[in-house]
Amino acid sequence: MDLSIGLILIQDGVTNAAIYALLALALVLVFTVTRVIFVPVGEFVSFGALTLAAFEAGKVPGTVSLLLVLGIAGALGRLWTERQSLSGRMLATIAVETIVVPALIAALVTWLAPHKPPQIVQVLLALLVVAPMGVYVYESVFRPIAEASVLVLLIVSVALHIALVGLALVFFGAEGSRTTALSDASFTLGSLFITGQSLAVLGLTLVLILALYVFFDRTLIGKALRATAVNRVGARLVGISPAFSGRIAFALAGIIGALGGILVSPLTTIYYDTGFIIGLKGFVAAIIGGLVSYPLAAGAAILVGVIESFASFWASELKEVIVFMIIVPILLVRSYGTQVLEDEE
Amino acid sequence: MSAPLLWADGLCVAYGRVDAVRDVSLSVPEGSIVAILGPNGAGKTSLLGAIMGVLRARGDLRFRGQALAGRAVEQRVADGMSLVPEKRELFVTMSVEDNLRLGGFRRRGSADYGDTLEEMWRLFPRLKERRAQLAGTLSGGERQMLAMARALMSRPRLLMLDEPSLGLAPLIVKDIFRTVAALRQTGVSILLVEQNARAALELADHGYVLENGSVVLQGPASELREDERVIAAYLGIKTVAR
């Protein structure tokens, strides 16, 4: 192995790492705000990728009907959790958010898909179909049990993951798809061959991370989400409802997951269950960040990506094993390194 | 007399089979300060929790004439109630100013949002000096001030204070009580839970004594100050110490 191969591996690793970083950030966000370990974030990746692939083939993806069903489930979830304070206006809002919007999206997609619109429109349509599912999943599954223990939330999360993987198999079948690159430009830098796709992935990831930073650091709603993560009781006492924060957290996770799928689909063939493995790698990074630190999680994602890339060069059949093994020493170090924090009185 | 701002009748709070608050009835008239006294474990904090909606409670509870049953904490904040909890519950990893801004979260975008913030800086100049500091780095007294200012940012009609003097140095306690007295001038009504019975009764218009979850004594603060049972139980030791 020489320097040029090393550079290629690093480029490859960093490109994948960008996607892991996005998912790690989504996992940290959802966990800190709602205490849910959002295992199904990987399914959003699969859905995003395969929905885009369906559009490229000029077909209406099965995720459109899932969107409609999840919308209705979301409506039922909201009716149940808000049953004590329902008003006419609220019913109208619920109907618009969970029934009308998905119906409009479905109509738009069904109308546009056979016409094979330009790629940018396809990407936007894929986001439009998949991203809102984040909110509906929250409203229907997690919000009614928001007060449950972290363990219960995790088990429900795993159950939801299994259900969604099953649905992905129904909608998209067992064969994988790969979408065309967002950019087929390429150029060489010394001995390094840089593809437009990896630049697009890195660029979009950086833009998204920057946008998240501005959102959390500069806007009151972003600060409200941080406040919920820091002190749930305090947040309620100033009038930030957990449902408000939870909805935004899951909405962002939905967008990030779907976008991750769109970005990764030209790089590797995506099957109905590929998203789960990608999500797990994001999870490894999130765990290294203690499920609370955004910068640590993003940094760890780069580590995961590069290790994976070198592992696939040296021992490709063991690549997943190596990636998931790094979590063990890191958990050991973390558990020795941190003292048990007592709640401040 | 007009209807009280807050009115509770037969309020009960239970943790499992244990009743923390039993059949408590009380009222807070508009513009008044009402003190709740009682020993540790009497159910004072639970009572405030029930009024704010943090704890599930049975019984009749009305705020500005409206029944509160089924209203979530956030909605009660919007209705004009605000609680400064015993543990302060600040956003410790965020700046003092962010804590205050979030205190006015329900009123974000309203025209006088900035004015309220300016008002808080005037009321608590110490906080203004430390506006960029993280809330977790503040001293105990400053934390209490921040918790009060944060609660006031929502422009409540009723401010509930749970043990505002707890764990603070006497000088700072004086400061806090002076602020509470000043707040009355702004028209906010106050429901005060306090261990420091002497200070609380000097400030309050009306007092309730809670023991084992039930109201055992109530009356105008001036009468309670003279009541032998109150003196014996809550003021006595301090009188001797003087």
Contacts between the chains, C-beta under 8 A, distances in Angstrom:
chain1	res1	chain2	res2	distance
A	84	B	70	3.9
A	85	B	70	6.0
A	85	B	71	7.0
A	85	B	72	7.5
A	85	B	75	7.3
A	220	B	101	6.2
A	220	B	102	7.2
A	220	B	105	6.8
A	220	B	108	5.3
A	223	B	94	6.9
A	223	B	98	5.6
A	223	B	101	7.1
A	223	B	102	6.0
A	224	B	102	6.2
A	224	B	105	5.8
A	226	B	91	7.4
A	226	B	93	7.8
A	226	B	94	6.5
A	227	B	91	4.7
A	227	B	94	6.7
A	227	B	98	8.0
A	227	B	102	5.2
A	230	B	91	4.7
A	230	B	92	6.5
A	230	B	93	5.4
A	230	B	94	6.6
A	231	B	89	5.3
A	231	B	90	6.9
A	231	B	91	5.5
A	231	B	92	7.3
A	233	B	54	7.3
A	233	B	85	7.1
A	233	B	87	8.0
A	233	B	89	4.8
A	234	B	88	8.0
A	234	B	89	3.5
A	234	B	90	6.2
A	234	B	91	6.0
A	235	B	91	7.8
A	235	B	102	7.7
A	236	B	54	7.3
A	236	B	73	4.5
A	236	B	74	6.3
A	237	B	52	7.3
A	237	B	54	7.8
A	237	B	73	6.7
A	237	B	77	7.1
A	237	B	82	7.5
A	237	B	83	5.7
A	237	B	85	6.7
A	237	B	89	6.2
A	237	B	151	7.4
A	238	B	77	6.7
A	238	B	102	5.3
A	238	B	103	5.0
A	238	B	104	7.9
A	238	B	105	5.3
A	238	B	106	7.7
A	238	B	150	6.4
A	238	B	151	7.8
A	238	B	153	7.5
A	238	B	154	6.7
A	239	B	73	7.8
A	239	B	74	4.7
A	239	B	77	3.5
A	239	B	78	6.1
A	239	B	105	5.3
A	239	B	106	4.0
A	239	B	154	6.3
A	240	B	74	6.9
A	240	B	102	7.1
A	240	B	105	5.4
A	241	B	72	6.6
A	241	B	73	7.9
A	241	B	74	4.1
A	244	B	74	7.9
A	344	B	87	7.9
A	344	B	92	7.3
A	344	B	136	8.0
A	345	B	87	6.5
A	345	B	167	7.9
